């Protein structure tokens, strides 16, 4: 961006931040609140960026926001399509087209997620890159807000065996990896012109022999896990076995994973305790 565009981008973000009420995005409102719109720190948290970086963007001192940052801000600000496209242009990017893996959360989908604000939910795009996770998910699985680059990609985290609270046997882990890579191959067939997706696959192949082996394999992927059950080893409450349902938003090509427990069970009690304890820790 040149100086004029950088100034206009920041001014636009600030103007739209001022019009978003905390209630509209699920931000608690204290008694002493003066501002009617979102505070800078609140928008930064919703968008998964630092308050300092948002300050520099709004003041025109940061002049090269990535497309991922622009999308995160557009989602946090609940922008309509035309406004989202304008924000991309002001940042010097072309708005994503039909040949690019979408990461937009439509307002109707966001309303659905808002109704699940007390349930652990995580959203991935078609390349299995993290789009958003809510506070109960962070409380259950650990904070994802510091993840950057490849660490935000579920395929990478699994094939490189990065730390996870999900308990898998070696066989279950291997089959899970194979399913993820097979799904990513299908995504590549739908978005062959997406440069970011091709770059992701190249980085995965270069950085993980396991990924390269699965990508080149002609063996059919394992069948989908019929149980949908996942066991989480939570550091404060121990093992929790939950139902994990992954929903596909067909039009936006998103994957939404929702974690629930049958009411009245010990797992439900542990999930509630993990959510309370984790939310308190993250809020400090």
C-alpha positions in Angstrom: 0.0 0.0 0.0 1.1 3.5 -0.6 0.7 6.2 2.1 -2.8 7.2 1.1 -4.1 3.6 0.9 -2.5 2.8 4.3 -4.1 5.8 5.9 -7.5 5.0 4.3 -7.3 1.3 5.3 -6.6 2.2 9.0 -9.3 4.9 9.0 -11.8 2.5 7.5 -11.1 -0.2 10.1 -11.4 2.4 12.9 -14.7 3.7 11.5 -16.2 0.2 11.2 -14.8 -0.8 14.7 -16.7 2.1 16.2 -20.0 1.0 14.7 -19.9 -2.7 16.0 -21.6 -3.1 19.3 -20.0 -5.5 21.8 -23.3 -7.3 22.2 -23.3 -8.1 18.4 -20.0 -10.0 18.6 -20.4 -11.6 22.1 -18.1 -9.3 24.0 -19.1 -8.7 27.7 -20.1 -5.2 28.5 -19.0 -3.7 31.8 -20.7 -1.0 33.8 -18.1 1.6 33.2 -18.0 1.3 29.5 -18.1 4.6 27.6 -17.4 3.5 24.0 -20.5 2.3 22.1 -18.3 0.4 19.6 -15.5 -2.1 20.1 -12.3 -1.2 21.9 -9.1 -1.8 19.9 -8.1 -4.6 22.2 -11.4 -6.3 21.7 -11.2 -6.2 17.9 -7.6 -7.4 18.1 -8.7 -10.4 20.2 -11.6 -11.3 17.9 -9.3 -11.1 14.8 -6.4 -13.0 16.4 -3.9 -10.2 16.1 -2.0 -8.1 18.7 -3.5 -4.9 19.9 -0.2 -3.2 19.0 -0.4 -4.3 15.4 -4.0 -3.2 15.1 -2.9 0.2 16.5 -0.2 0.5 13.9 -2.7 -0.5 11.1 -5.3 2.0 12.2 -2.6 4.8 12.4 -1.2 3.9 9.0 2.2 2.9 10.4 1.8 -0.8 9.4 1.3 -0.9 5.6 1.3 -4.5 4.5 -1.5 -6.5 6.2 -1.6 -10.0 4.8 -4.8 -11.4 3.2 -5.2 -13.6 6.2 -5.2 -10.5 8.5 -7.7 -8.7 6.2 -10.0 -11.7 6.3 -9.7 -12.0 10.0 -10.6 -8.3 10.5 -13.5 -8.6 8.0 -14.9 -11.5 9.9 -14.5 -9.9 13.3 -16.2 -6.7 12.0 -19.0 -8.7 10.5 -18.6 -7.0 7.2 -21.0 -7.5 4.3 -19.5 -8.8 1.0 -19.1 -5.4 -0.6 -17.3 -4.0 2.5 -15.1 -7.0 2.7 -14.0 -6.6 -0.9 -13.3 -2.9 -0.3 -11.1 -3.8 2.7 -9.1 -6.2 0.5 -8.6 -3.5 -2.1 -7.6 -0.9 0.5 -5.0 -3.4 1.7 -3.6 -3.9 -1.8 -5.1 -7.3 -2.3 -7.6 -8.7 -4.8 -10.7 -10.0 -3.1 -10.7 -13.9 -3.2 -12.5 -15.3 -6.2 -14.0 -18.7 -6.9 -10.7 -20.3 -7.7 -9.3 -19.5 -4.2 -9.9 -21.6 -1.1 -12.4 -19.5 0.9 -11.9 -18.7 4.5 -14.9 -16.3 4.9 -17.4 -17.0 7.6 -20.7 -15.8 6.2 -23.0 -13.8 8.6 -25.5 -16.6 8.7 -22.8 -19.1 9.7 -21.4 -16.6 12.3 -24.9 -16.4 13.8 -24.9 -20.2 14.1 -21.5 -20.1 15.8 -22.7 -17.3 18.2 -25.4 -19.7 19.4 -22.7 -22.2 20.2 -20.7 -19.8 22.3 -20.7 -22.2 25.3 -19.7 -25.2 23.2 -16.1 -26.0 22.0 -16.1 -25.2 18.2 -13.3 -24.9 15.7 -13.5 -23.9 12.1 -11.1 -24.9 9.3 -11.0 -23.9 5.6 -10.8 -26.6 2.9 -7.0 -26.7 3.2 -7.4 -27.5 6.9 -6.0 -24.1 8.0 -7.5 -22.8 11.2 -10.0 -20.0 10.5 -11.3 -19.5 14.1 -11.8 -21.2 17.4 -14.0 -20.0 20.2 -13.1 -19.6 23.9 -14.5 -23.0 25.0 -12.4 -24.7 22.4 -9.3 -22.9 23.6 -10.2 -24.0 27.2 -10.5 -27.6 26.1 -7.7 -28.0 23.6 -5.3 -25.2 24.5 -4.8 -21.6 23.2 -4.5 -21.4 19.4 -4.1 -17.6 19.3 -0.3 -17.7 19.2 -0.2 -20.2 16.2 1.3 -18.7 13.1 2.1 -20.0 9.6 2.1 -23.8 9.2 1.3 -24.3 12.9 -2.3 -23.2 12.0 -2.7 -26.1 9.6 -4.2 -29.3 11.0 -2.5 -31.5 8.4 0.9 -30.1 9.4 0.2 -30.4 13.1 -0.7 -34.0 12.7 1.9 -35.3 10.3 4.7 -33.7 12.3 3.1 -34.9 15.5 3.0 -31.5 17.2 1.7 -31.6 20.8 -2.0 -32.3 21.0 -4.4 -33.1 23.8 -6.3 -35.6 21.6 -5.5 -39.2 22.6 -4.9 -41.5 19.6 -3.4 -45.0 19.3 -0.6 -45.2 16.7 -3.1 -46.8 14.3 -5.7 -44.2 14.9 -3.2 -41.4 14.4 -1.9 -42.9 11.1 -5.5 -43.3 9.8 -6.4 -39.7 10.9 -3.3 -38.4 9.0 -4.2 -40.4 5.9 -7.8 -39.0 5.9 -6.6 -35.4 6.3 -4.1 -35.7 3.4 -6.7 -37.4 1.2 -9.1 -34.6 1.9 -6.4 -32.0 1.1 -5.8 -33.8 -2.3 -9.5 -33.4 -3.1 -9.2 -29.7 -2.2 -6.3 -29.3 -4.5 -8.4 -30.8 -7.3 -11.1 -28.2 -6.7 -8.8 -25.2 -6.5 -5.8 -25.9 -8.8 -5.2 -22.2 -9.4 -4.8 -21.3 -5.7 -1.2 -20.3 -5.3 -1.4 -20.2 -1.5 -2.7 -23.8 -1.5 0.0 -25.0 -3.9 2.6 -23.2 -1.6 1.1 -24.9 1.4 1.4 -28.4 -0.2 5.0 -27.7 -1.3 5.9 -26.7 2.3 4.2 -29.7 3.7 6.0 -32.0 1.3 9.4 -30.4 2.0 9.0 -30.3 5.7 7.4 -33.7 6.4 8.4 -37.1 5.0 5.2 -38.5 6.3 3.1 -36.0 4.3 5.2 -36.7 1.2 4.6 -40.4 1.6 0.9 -40.0 2.0 0.6 -37.5 -0.8 2.3 -39.8 -3.3 0.5 -42.9 -2.1 -2.1 -44.5 -4.4 -3.7 -46.4 -1.6 -7.3 -45.3 -0.9 -7.8 -43.3 2.3 -9.2 -45.1 5.4 -12.9 -44.9 5.8 -14.3 -42.1 7.9 -14.3 -42.8 11.6 -17.8 -44.1 12.3 -17.6 -43.5 16.1 -17.0 -39.7 15.9 -15.6 -40.0 19.5 -12.5 -38.3 20.7 -10.7 -38.6 24.0 -9.1 -35.4 25.3 -6.4 -35.5 28.0 -7.0 -32.2 29.7 -4.2 -31.1 32.1 -6.6 -30.0 34.9 -9.5 -32.5 34.7 -8.0 -35.6 33.1 -9.5 -37.7 30.3 -12.7 -36.5 28.6 -14.4 -38.6 25.9 -16.6 -36.4 23.7 -18.7 -36.6 20.5 -16.9 -34.7 17.7 -19.1 -33.8 14.8 -17.6 -32.1 11.8 -20.1 -30.2 9.7 -19.4 -29.1 6.2 -20.6 -25.7 5.0 -20.9 -26.6 1.4 -21.1 -23.1 -0.2 -18.1 -21.7 1.8 -16.2 -25.0 1.9 -15.6 -24.8 5.6 -15.3 -27.6 8.2 -16.8 -26.9 11.6 -16.0 -29.3 14.4 -18.3 -29.3 17.4 -17.4 -31.1 20.7 -20.3 -32.2 23.0 -21.0 -34.7 25.8 -24.2 -36.4 26.7 -26.0 -34.4 29.4 -25.7 -35.8 32.9 -22.6 -37.9 32.3 -19.2 -37.6 34.0 -17.8 -36.5 30.7 -20.3 -33.6 30.6 -19.3 -32.5 34.1 -15.6 -32.7 33.1 -16.2 -30.7 30.0 -18.0 -28.0 31.9 -15.2 -27.8 34.5 -12.5 -27.7 31.8 -14.4 -24.9 30.0 -14.7 -22.9 33.2 -11.1 -23.4 34.3 -9.7 -22.8 30.8 -11.7 -19.6 30.3 -10.6 -18.2 33.6 -6.9 -18.9 32.8 -7.2 -17.4 29.3 -8.9 -14.3 30.7 -6.0 -13.5 33.0 
